[in-house]
Amino acid sequence: MEKTHKEAHNKLLHLLLGQEIIEINLIPPVSDLVIHFADGLVMELFSDSNIYESWTLSDGNGFELISATAGELLSQNI
């Protein structure tokens, strides 16, 4: 059975909710992001573009952290 984007998002949210972050690494030059959690879970957000945003991390309440081109990071509340 193929998962929809929303189902995958909900599963990831369930896995991460309440987890303690113990380390965050931003890897240049393209701003890959690696987040380490206390239970051993590691989430990696890797760059998949050098023209557009590589990745976006959102809390669902209007905050977004965006990896822009050339390894820049943008933060915004929408």
N, C-alpha and C positions, 0 to 999 in steps of 0.2 A: 504494500500500500504506500503510495507516494504521499509524503507530508506536505502540507501547504506551508507557506511562509509564516502565517500566523500560528500554526501549530508548533512549528520549530521555535518560533520566538517565545511562546508560552512555556515550552519545555526548558529552554535555556534560562528564562526568568525564574522558573521553579528551582532549577539547579543552583542559581546564584543568590537567590533571596536569603538574606541573613548571613551570608558567608563573610568571614573576616578576610580583608585584603592584607597580605603581609609584605608584598613587594610589587612595585610597578616599574617596568623598564621601558624606556622609549629608545628605540634603536635607530640611529641615523644611518644613512642620509635621508631615508624615505619615511621615517617616523612609524616604523612597525611598533606596535604596542603589545607588551606581554604583561599580563596581570596574574600574580601568584596568590592563591587563596590558602588559608590555614589548613584545610583538609587535603591539600595536595593537588587540587584542581588547578589547571593552568589554562587561561584563555589568551589566545594569540590573535591579534588583529593585524593582518599583514597587508601591505600595499599591493593593490592590483591595478594601479594606473599611475602614470607619470604626467597625465594631462588633466584629469579631473580629480575630485576628492578620492582618496584611497580608501578611506573607511569613515564611518560616522558612528559614534556611540551616543545613545540617547537614553534618558531616564523615563521617557514617556510622559513627563510633566512639563515639557518645554525647554529642558536643558539639553544642549547638544555639544559634544566635543568632536571636532571634525579635523581629519588629516587632509590638509590642502596640498596643492602641488608643491614640489620642491621641498617637502618635508616640514612645511609650516603647520602649526596647530592653531585652530580657531575655536573659541568657546563662545557660545551665545545662549541667551534665554529667549525663547520665542513665545 
